[in-house]
Amino acid sequence: MNKSPPFQIKLSTLMLVYSISECLLLFCGSAVDELCSEPWKEEKTGLAGRHHPPPPPPPPLPSQSDRPQSGGGEYRFVNEGSGGAQTAKFTRTIPVGILICHPGERSARTPADPDAEHGLPRKLSIMIALACLFSVFLAVKGDPCLIISEVNADNPRLDTTEFVELYHTSGQRVSLDGYTLVFYNGNGNVAYKVLDLKGHNTDDRGFFLVGSVDMLPKPAILLPPNTVQNGPDAIVLYHTLAGRYSEKMNVTAHGMVDAVVYMTRRTGGAEFLAEILTPGEQAFMEDETTLEGDESIERCLLSEDRWGFQVASPSPGQRNNCTPPATPDTAPVITELKLGGGLVDGFVELAEAPAAGPLVLVVLDGKTDKVSVSMDVGAAASRNGLSTRTIEKKYMKGDESGAVAVYSGRVSDFPVGSPLSPLQPLDAFVFAGPGKKPSANLTETLIPGRQPYQLSSSLREGGFRLSRCGVATWTRDPGVFWEAPQTPGQPNQCPWPKICPHSTVIPGGTDSPPHLPPWGNSDFLINELNTDSPGFAEDGEYIELWHPSGRRVSLQGIWILLFSTQNNRPYREISLSGHFTTSKGYFLLGSDRLVPAPSLRLPPNTIQNGPHAVALYRSPFGSPSAMQMGIPTKGLLDAVVYRQRGSDRDAQELSKALTPGQLPLLEDPEVLLGDEALSRCGGLYPADLSAFSVAPPTPLRENICPPPPPAPEGVLISEGG
């Protein structure tokens, strides 16, 4: 079966889809009401110990038993001598399933021809539906939306200043008719408080407060003390017909606009709520030790249109304290830029990193990928830990493409006129002038998986002034920069964003998305790996990941590290934050010319042949190697150590740390004619090399696993009693 990409729809269209379904319900009356199930009215007959409907069957797994088996092929040992038998994946989109009525959800008494029972001519039904559709197209416009902006669920001592803050991204007064705020208890996963917001409005700046009677400013809806539970819990904003939500109802994503799943202790317990409401993202931790006094969970823009939460000082009814995180002494970052536009000099502001060693600032030409400017970075002219470097106006022009990068090293390592270095920079910013896109090589080398910053076509006399405003902890991402006033040597003055969250996920057609399979809360796995493709170009390399939920999930906080056995350190670190899997749970990164096209493109020959390793991590606060000494193991999700013939010993240290007790895999080029890959065929345990077989490459297609070896001759015990 092909792994089709997820159906995507713009956020403004989400309300369009919802309005269509509501319009159909209004005009079609009992016909649609009887043909379509209403899951929120189902009897609560959950599993023992759970207050939710029984889960549907789990999705198909990428394992040997669920795949078509190849008709032939040679079965080989990849781990020679190990005994492991094997042959040897500001407008964005959000996933929405559009399905007004499932055929499988029709009532048992519904005849084959619905017109026979309801007396509603089919053509008239279609005309009404089209009329609804046309009217909604006329009504829908604009992208501003209502979001959960801030939550304070746990106050010091007595919980008398709890609150939930909503914010409309238009920054204006808007009606809240049709919205419902629901509070869920993680113990049982049922609603303990439901607030219908009908008749209320945001204030003139777009804010709306629900909170304790004693807090200031006074909330629009008052709550008794200790109403908002500490967690593990969830708060969800819905927009749908009134009366659909009530206390003690099961958790549902139907009609969901926004959600925050949180906890105040690291004991967990919010996994099911997160699975339903924010799939692929873990519950947020309101850590009471972060600040002295009180703290709250505040929504901030991470990068581009990707929102996230962070702990900060409470700011009810005010802009959140979305300050970019402090950088470690070993990680210099670009904090501000001015692209001169050819009329004035440009400049680059850097946050100092005293422990980073010698640094060099490099400006690259977007046409030639060659060094235009190279200068050593020192701490002589710094203010408040920030240092500024002026760039001559003929470089970094706002009407052309180019890049700025910070490397470890000295000017002599990056002479003017030299080509783009294959070394990974510590931080980088790539920009694209109007109609002048930088080369794919420049983009993929400096900011893999990201897009260049697209400059406006209206060239300003003073140039473009850009500030690091996104609170993402990773580097090498132009998406964290916004146009803002120039503040050299001072904290950046970032505007309040007016876009809607990208992380909203609305499962379609049923009350809840498919549940995780019965083996528990499994995380991402390496599903297929091709490190050595035929020919000198090496343009068929790829890594395929898979999430056992078998559905579209966020890769926020996920990292891939490519390790070399020469020094047992990563030669490339790739953040997957901001990316999503396909609707089947797959994610592909690989060579620029790979077919099908990967979601994250890499320059040819990036993935080295071996002996090396690929490791997958969940590390939401930054690069695993920057936060751990030696070979990182904290947050490790999966790993594959692989080799060429006769190179077992070279990978001993990587094997010991990443896949202990196992010999590296051999991607044997003699097993198959043409290309081959290491495919997951025999299990879903992480860091289990015996699960992999040498098989034909199938990026974004079902793995083709070899048949099992024949049973040994002789007498077999087939059953015992």
Summary of the structure (lengths in Angstrom):
residues: 721
radius of gyration: 27.7
end to end distance: 39.3
largest distance: 88.1
contacts: 2403
relative contact order: 0.13
helix: 13%
strand: 29%
